[in-house]
Structure formats: C-alpha cells, structure tokens
Amino acid sequence: MALLSRPLNTLLTTAAVVLAGLAAAPIARAQQFEQQPIDPSLTVAIATPVRDGAFYNLMILEQVPNQRQCWQEQNPGNGPVAIDPLLLNFDFTGACDRKTDSNGYSVRVNGQDLGVHYRLEVSARQNDLVLFARPTRDRSAPPIEIGRTNGRTNGFLKIQLNPGWQMARRTYNGQPVGHIYLTHDAPLDVRLATGAAPPLSQGAPAPALPTVPSTPIAQTPPSSGTTPTGNHFRVIVPITNNNTLQQVRAVEPEAFRATVDGQSVVQVGLFRDRQRADEIYNALVAASLPAKIISASAPAVASTPVIPPIPQGSIVVVIDPGHGGRDPGAVGIGGMQEKQINTAVSNRVQQQLQAAGITVLMTRSSDVFVDLDARAQYANRAGANLFVSIHANAISMSRPEVNGLETYYFSSGERLARSIHSAVLQNVSMRDRGVRQARFYVLRYTTMPSVLVETGFVTGAEDAARFRDPAAVNRIADGIARGILNYLGR
Ligand SMILES: [Zn+2]
C-alpha cells in the first residue's frame, strides 16, 4: 500500500478537496444501507477465469453454516491459493451463495456506499491478479486496490484482501440482504485520497443533485436470506406533455410508455439494485424531469438472454437490438415501429460479422422485451469484446426535416463509435449528426468498449423513406459491420 506511506499531510490536503466534491454527491443518500460483519471463514473472493484466462471476473462465495462445503482451498501458503469451487459439482441451493456481479457486491468505505462511483474489477498485473474498485465516472481517476492473488495460474484463485479490507453484509432497515460489501473502515478522506479524485465532476462542475425522496418508496423489507428476488425498483417519469417520452429518451433511449396505477408514465427501467435505480433517477432529475422511483415486483414478461457456448479464442461482439416485445420503441411516419428496424439492422449486422469469423451474441433474437440491466449484464457475463446497441431515433412528428445518423459512446467506446459512424456514412448517403457522448445505461454499465447507434429518424422524411427500403436498411447494417471490423483490424 504505497499510498498509505505518503505523508499524512498530503493525504489530508487532498481529502479536503475530495470532501468538498462529495458534499454535492448523491452517495451520502445511500446511508439507508448499513453493514454487519461476516465471519471471514465463511466468505471468499475468487478471481474466476473467463475464456481460458483472457480476463477474470470477481466471484464471491458464501458458505451457509452447517451446510455442505462450498469450496476448497489448495496449497495455502505464500503464493497463490487455488480454489476448487465445489458448488459447480452439486446442487448448492441452501448451502452456498454465489455473487458474480454488482447486484451481489459493491465497495463501501468508512460507512459510505461507493457502488455508484466504483465498479469492482479483477485485472491482470504482470504475474498477479488484482482486485480493484475502479471509478465509473472519472475514468482517469486512479483505482483503489483491494486485494490480489499473489501469483497466477489458469484456475480459480483466492483474492487475498489487503490489510484493512474485509467483507461485510449489507443490511436494509436492519435486515440482512443478499449483498456483500468489500469494505474498509479507514476514514473516508484517506481512502478516497488514495483512490480517486471526486468522481462526480469532470470538467464543468456537476449540478447538485437532490436526494431521492423516500415517500414514494414502499419500505418493504427485502426477503430474508440470500436470494435477491422479489423487490425491484422501477424508475418512471409521469407523462406531463407530448414531449415527455422524447425528453426521457434523450437521457435513456430504452425508455418506453407504460401504465402504473392507471397513470400514463414513461418507464425508464426496472432494477434489482437500488443504486442503479438511484443513478438513473439522478440523471433524469439533472435533466429537469420529474422522475420517481417506485417499488415493484420482478418483471413478469422480461426475457433474459442465455449465453451460448463461445468458441475458444474467438472475438465476441454483442449486438443489442433496442426495444422489443411490449416496447415498440419510437413510432414514426406511417406507424413505423423502431423495434422492427432495430431487428432488421441487427440481424444483418450479425450475419456480416459471423461471415467474418466473429462470434456474435444477440441480447434478443426475437420480438421480446429484455430488461435494460439484463442487456448490459449479458455482455459483461459473456465477456464480450465489444457491445453495439442498435436504435432508431425520433423527434416530433411535426419535424420531418430532422434526419441523420448519430453514434454514441460513454467512455471507452469513442474510437469504436467513430469507426462505425464513418463506415455507415461511407455506405449510405445520409445526414451526419455526429459522434456524441451520452450517459445511456447500456453504455455506462457495460465493461467493454460500447456504442449506441441511432440509425436515423423514424419521424424524419428522408430517414423513414430509407427505412422502408430493405436494400437501404442493409446498407446501414453493412456500414455498422464494416465499422466494427475496421475497429478490430479485420
Ligand atoms: Zn430506441
């Protein structure tokens, strides 16, 4: 922990800046969650290899006391500790709990939830695998190191936590819930000073975000035990005028019309994780939209895509056809439905990439509704190299003069976005509305370079005409595929 050996006054100077930044940050609100200790012998953090060690995911196993053994540690000593996750060999229900993503774990420092600001990630560093909490907003800020494997093999390895770090259980209204914290009790200023600059502002100061009102949230205690089912958080915006849907889609293009308690609303997303809901809520409020978070039960009709076997060593691209099922997406000239265009373009992109030897996974391969979070997590779990979401744009029906291609990225997808954007414009004669940065959910919560393409306006006279021509739709798709292949150097 080299940073801890820095002079304390340096840390404290930085800390003052950090705390000033945090005063306006929404993380203070997360204090509805508390933590309680876990017997350290009952949990283990594991670096799990994906695609033969091309990279690693974090898995946390928890042993239910007095039940069948969940894992075995081999060759404990100074070097790496190999883990045999026995649960892969038997029905572990009731004996072992397994967390594999941010629904199951997050980082908490000195009583502050940092899950909105930091993503837990295992990265290879020379002959070691290191567990980091990596800033999700200010990606130039340094990550916080939490532990390491002290060596490397091709198998499952125990992450040995650095001094001061431990695992704890999240509690909510005093009840334990199925979420594990990697936590450090040192004062917030020191930990953040070692880890990161204030994460909210990048360039211009971020607006002060209001806290989530507690009244609309039903204070239903989560089901006890370790299964995170049941309670979801639905983020909605009541429809107040003809532009509400478009305004919300400027923040989150997957938003769609729904009815909640007889009221017409735009549904932005349905989340298992309260922090995800909070973050998207904050983005909506920052755009002056009257967002609400309401509790909800698990989606009845959402489909969860299944990861097929992936050939060893292949490049994996996830194509994400926007909307589907009960959500038609934008509706344009002549009743044209965005979801149908997205499907046509995506299927053609899939064909073209497969013909070039790329493994393509689709977040939906039929006309079904897929939850926003499920789309991002699918790509993360599959260990995809790239993620490309395909949409069509819309503005008012009274603006047929608005047409053109927009390609969005959030962070690491910029070069991919530029490659796709220019390849489409080379292939199709259409207006250029530019490569843009946006905080769309599927871009923020995918861990690989990710892009969202708005292939034209269903409300635009020129673009809608193009969408009615299957050959022209194919040219758009071929451009997207070419842009992906160029990016991959193929
Ligand atoms: Zn869309």
Boltz pocket constraint, residues with backbone or C-beta under 6 A from the ligand:
constraints:
  - pocket:
      binder: B
      contacts: [[A, 253], [A, 254], [A, 322], [A, 323], [A, 329], [A, 330], [A, 338], [A, 390], [A, 391], [A, 392]]
      max_distance: 6.0
